[in-house]
Amino acid sequence: LFMFFMLTLVLAANYVLMFVGWEGVGLSSYLLIGFWFLKKTATDAGNKAFWVNRIGDFGFLLGLFVLFRQFGSLDFASVFSGAAAMPVESAGAGALTAAALLLLAGATGKSAQIPLYVWLPDAMEGPTPVSALIHAATMVTAGLYMVARSHVLFLHAPMAMTAVAVIGCLTALLAASIALV
């Protein structure tokens, strides 16, 4: 189930199908983290992962609404060609910056970046293969994939690119300091 949704996310040709895969990956993660459902810590960890990811997913969904309002479509080709034709938003925040920041909110939830990183340490309650599959290899990279896939939007929104850099650096520093302990 997890691999089906991950492939749906990666092979999608539009944001709607990507979002279906995105939500499916989150649901699968919840089910796999809470695999030992008789263990309270496992069910609590699954619930925490589920709700924190829903916060990020809400940002992603709002970003899709902004993109649809701006371009009238959520197809990658239409959105990216429309965004490429727009000027770079260097003076301030426009529709592309708003959409990119909201998509980044989704990525922070799925990729366990600051401020939505709190679910990942508890998610180790799941079986070890689950941790390896979801949290080290695929699901955590789904947010990064989405940002990379949407690079045209971020190229035209320098404020959002700065936010990506700041959040990435802070998350790397925090994760390294946690790893030392």
N, C-alpha and C positions, 0 to 999 in steps of 0.2 A: 504494500500500500504506500509506504513511504517512498520507495523508488519510483512508483508510478507517478506520484505527485511531483517528485523532484524532476523527473523527465518532462512532465507537463510544463512545469515552471521554466525549464531551460529551453525547450523546443517551441514555446509559444511564439506566435507571430504578432501578438497584440497584448496590450496590458490587461485585458479582461481575462484571457486564458492564463496569463502569467499570475494574475491574482488568484485564480482558481487553484493553480498549483501551489501558490504561496500559502493559501489557507489550508490546503490539504497537508502540506508539510508541517504546519503548525499543529494541526489535529493529530497527525501521526506522532509527532514529538510528544504531545501530551499523553497519548495512549502508551507510548513506549517508556516514557519516564516513570509513569505510574504502573508499570508492569506488575510489580509486587504490590497489588492493591490492598492486601491485608496489613501492610506495613505503613503506619501513619506518616512517617517521614517521606516515603515514596509518593503517597497520594498528595501530600502537601507540596512536594516539589513539582509534581505534575500540574497541580492547580496554579502554582506560582508561574511556571513557564507558560501555561495557557493564557493567563490574564496579562502578564507583561507583554507577551507577543500580541495580544489583542490591542493593547495600547499603541504599539508600533503599527499594527495593521490598520488601525483607524487613521493614522497619519498618511499611510500609503493610499488608502481609499479616498481621503480628501484630496491628495495630490492627483489622483485619477480624475476626480471631478473638475479640478482646475484645468487639467490638460484637455478634458472633453469640452469644457466651456471655451477654451482658447482655440482649439483646433477642430472641433466638431467630430473628432474621431479618436479612437484609442489604438488604432493600427500603428505599429512601429514606423512603417514607411511614411505614412501621412504625418504623424507627429514629428518625426525627425526632419523631414523635408520642410515642414512648416517652421520648425524651430531654427533650422539652418538659415532660412530666409529672413529671420528676425535679427535686429541688431543686438549686439552684446549689451546687457543691462548693467553698464558700468556706473551709471549715475545713482542708481538706487534699486529698490526692489520692485520688480514687476511680476507679471504672471509666470514667467519662466523661473524666476527666483523662488516664488511661492511654491510652485509645483516641485521644484528640485529640493527645497527644504522639507516639504512634506514627504516626498519619496525617501529622503534621508532619514526622516523619523521612522519610517517603516524599516529601513535597513538597520538602524540602531537596535530595534527590537529583535529582529531576526538574527542579526550577527552578534548580539550581546555586547554592544558598545555603550559607552557612557551616553546617556544616563540609564539606559535600559539593560544593563549587564547583569542585574541582580538575580536573574533566573538561572544563569549558567552554572555557578558553583553547586547549587542545590540539585541540578539536573543529573549529577553523578549518582543519584540514588537508583537510576535505572541500571539494567544489566550492562556489563562492560562492553559487549558488542554494540549496544545501543549508543553508549557514550562515544565509542570510536566512530560509528557510522554518522550519527547526527551532529555531535558537538565538536568533533575534530575535523570532519571531512566535508560534509555536504551542507547541512542546514545553516551552519554559521557562515558559510561562503555564499549562501543564497542572497543575502543582503548586498554583499560586495558585487555579486554578479549583476544584480538589478541596477546598482549604481553604474557599473561599467557599461551595461547594456544601454543605459540612458545617458551616455556620455555627451551626446549632442546638447541635451538640456543643460547639463552642468557647465559645458564650455561657454554657453551664452549667459551663465549666471555666476559671475565671479564671487559674489557673496556666498553662494551655496558651496562653491569649490573651497573657499576658505573655511567654511564650517566643516566640510569633509576632512580637511587637513587637520584642523584643531581637534575635532572629535577623534580622529584616528591616532593622533599623537598622544592625546590624553589617555585614551584607552590602552595604547601600547605601554605607556609608563605605569599606569595602574596595574595592568595585567602582569607586567614584569615585577613590580613590587610585591604583588600577591604571590607570585611564583617563588620569590625569595623566601617567603615564610612557609 
